[in-house]
Amino acid sequence: MADDSQGGDEIIGTPLPLTVRATAGGATTAVPAATSGWSVAQLKQAVEEAAGPGVAPADAQRLIYKGHILKDGETLGSYGERGRERARE
């Protein structure tokens, strides 16, 4: 699988424009370039980069979707196609 988290040559999966909301403070971060082929770890890195200073580092984030903690090694697609869904940080 190509790594599209760093601007790779190939985009794998269905585009998933996501919004992540922090539980502390409720700030939201848009991650428009996410795809279903991304791992949860890639999404965490994208949130860290998009949110800038003050956001938890990727390795300290805990993303929750529909009451389930997302696992770093899983792909976003493994949680089902979500369209414009919200995850909590």
C-alpha positions as CSV (number, residue, x, y, z in Angstrom):
1,M,0.0,0.0,0.0
2,A,1.3,3.5,-0.9
3,D,1.8,6.0,1.9
4,D,-0.4,9.0,1.1
5,S,0.0,10.6,4.5
6,Q,3.2,12.4,3.4
7,G,1.9,13.5,-0.1
8,G,2.7,10.1,-1.7
9,D,2.2,9.3,-5.4
10,E,-1.0,7.3,-5.0
11,I,-4.1,7.9,-3.0
12,I,-5.6,4.7,-1.6
13,G,-9.2,4.4,-0.6
14,T,-12.3,6.5,-0.7
15,P,-11.9,10.2,0.3
16,L,-13.2,10.8,3.8
17,P,-13.3,14.5,4.7
18,L,-13.3,14.3,8.5
19,T,-13.7,16.7,11.4
20,V,-12.1,15.8,14.7
21,R,-13.4,17.5,17.9
22,A,-11.2,17.7,21.0
23,T,-13.0,16.6,24.2
24,A,-11.2,19.3,26.1
25,G,-12.4,22.7,24.9
26,G,-14.4,21.3,22.0
27,A,-12.1,22.8,19.3
28,T,-12.6,21.1,15.9
29,T,-9.9,20.3,13.3
30,A,-10.8,19.5,9.7
31,V,-8.8,16.8,7.9
32,P,-10.0,17.1,4.3
33,A,-7.4,14.8,2.7
34,A,-8.1,11.6,4.7
35,T,-9.0,8.4,2.8
36,S,-10.4,5.1,3.9
37,G,-7.0,3.6,3.2
38,W,-5.3,5.7,5.9
39,S,-4.4,4.0,9.2
40,V,-5.7,5.6,12.4
41,A,-2.1,6.5,13.2
42,Q,-1.9,8.5,10.0
43,L,-5.1,10.3,10.9
44,K,-3.6,11.2,14.3
45,Q,-0.5,12.6,12.6
46,A,-2.7,14.6,10.2
47,V,-4.7,16.0,13.2
48,E,-1.5,17.0,15.0
49,E,-0.2,18.8,11.8
50,A,-3.5,20.5,11.0
51,A,-4.3,21.7,14.5
52,G,-0.9,23.2,15.2
53,P,0.4,24.2,18.6
54,G,-1.6,23.2,21.6
55,V,-3.0,19.9,20.3
56,A,-2.0,16.6,21.8
57,P,0.9,14.9,19.9
58,A,-0.2,12.0,17.7
59,D,1.1,9.4,20.1
60,A,-1.0,10.8,23.0
61,Q,-4.2,11.2,21.0
62,R,-7.1,8.8,21.6
63,L,-9.7,8.9,18.8
64,I,-13.2,7.7,19.5
65,Y,-15.9,6.9,17.0
66,K,-19.4,5.8,18.1
67,G,-18.1,4.9,21.5
68,H,-15.2,2.8,20.3
69,I,-11.5,3.8,20.6
70,L,-9.9,3.6,17.2
71,K,-6.8,1.4,17.0
72,D,-3.6,2.8,15.4
73,G,-3.0,-0.3,13.2
74,E,-6.5,-0.3,11.7
75,T,-7.5,1.6,8.5
76,L,-10.3,4.1,8.6
77,G,-12.1,2.0,6.0
78,S,-12.1,-0.9,8.5
79,Y,-14.6,1.1,10.6
80,G,-16.9,1.5,7.6
81,E,-17.5,4.3,5.2
82,R,-18.4,7.3,7.2
83,G,-18.6,10.3,4.9
84,R,-18.5,13.5,6.9
85,E,-18.4,12.0,10.4
86,R,-16.9,13.4,13.6
87,A,-14.4,11.7,15.8
88,R,-13.4,12.9,19.3
89,E,-9.8,13.4,20.3
